[in-house]
Amino acid sequence: MTKKLIENIHYYLNSEGLMVFTKKYHQERGYCCQSGCTHCPYEYHSRVDPSVPSELQKPWQEEELEIYDGPIDE
């Protein structure tokens, strides 16, 4: 994504001052980064606990992943 990000459209700042990307941002980017994002439209957030640092998450093995091939809801 090379266009300029717009606050409250592509992201917002949470109560801790951290940037949180919106569903619109993720859809425009076009793929899942598998980081457990709060507004992930690819349903990856249901597979990880975003409050646990990624280094401490259980390593995912390919056969354990659920691949979502359905439509993206708006």
C-alpha positions in Angstrom: 0.0 0.0 0.0 1.7 3.2 -1.1 -1.0 5.8 -0.6 -1.0 8.1 2.5 -2.8 6.6 5.5 -5.7 8.7 6.9 -6.4 8.7 10.6 -9.8 7.2 11.6 -10.2 5.6 8.1 -7.1 3.5 7.8 -6.0 3.5 11.5 -6.8 5.0 14.9 -4.8 5.5 18.1 -6.0 3.3 21.0 -6.1 4.4 24.6 -2.4 3.4 25.0 -1.5 5.6 22.0 -0.8 2.6 19.7 -1.7 2.7 16.1 -4.5 0.1 15.3 -5.2 -0.6 11.6 -8.9 -0.7 10.5 -10.6 -3.4 8.5 -10.5 -1.0 5.5 -6.8 -0.7 5.7 -6.4 -4.5 5.8 -8.7 -5.0 2.8 -6.9 -2.4 0.8 -3.6 -4.0 1.6 -5.0 -7.3 0.3 -3.4 -10.0 2.4 -3.1 -11.2 6.0 0.1 -10.5 7.9 -0.8 -13.3 10.5 -0.1 -11.0 13.4 -3.5 -11.4 15.1 -4.6 -7.8 14.2 -7.8 -6.6 16.0 -9.7 -5.8 12.8 -8.4 -8.6 10.6 -10.9 -9.3 7.8 -9.2 -12.6 7.1 -10.3 -14.2 10.4 -6.7 -14.8 11.6 -7.3 -13.0 14.9 -9.4 -16.0 16.0 -6.3 -18.2 15.9 -4.0 -16.2 18.1 -4.2 -14.2 21.3 -3.2 -10.6 20.3 -2.3 -9.8 23.9 0.6 -12.3 23.8 3.7 -11.1 22.0 4.2 -13.1 18.7 7.5 -14.4 20.0 5.6 -16.3 22.7 2.8 -17.6 20.5 2.8 -21.3 19.8 4.6 -21.8 16.5 2.0 -22.5 13.8 2.6 -25.5 11.6 1.2 -25.5 8.1 -1.2 -28.4 8.8 -2.7 -26.6 11.8 -3.7 -23.5 9.9 -7.2 -23.0 8.7 -7.1 -21.4 5.3 -10.0 -19.0 4.7 -11.0 -18.8 1.1 -14.4 -17.2 1.5 -15.5 -13.7 0.6 -14.5 -10.7 2.5 -17.4 -9.1 4.4 -17.7 -5.3 4.6 
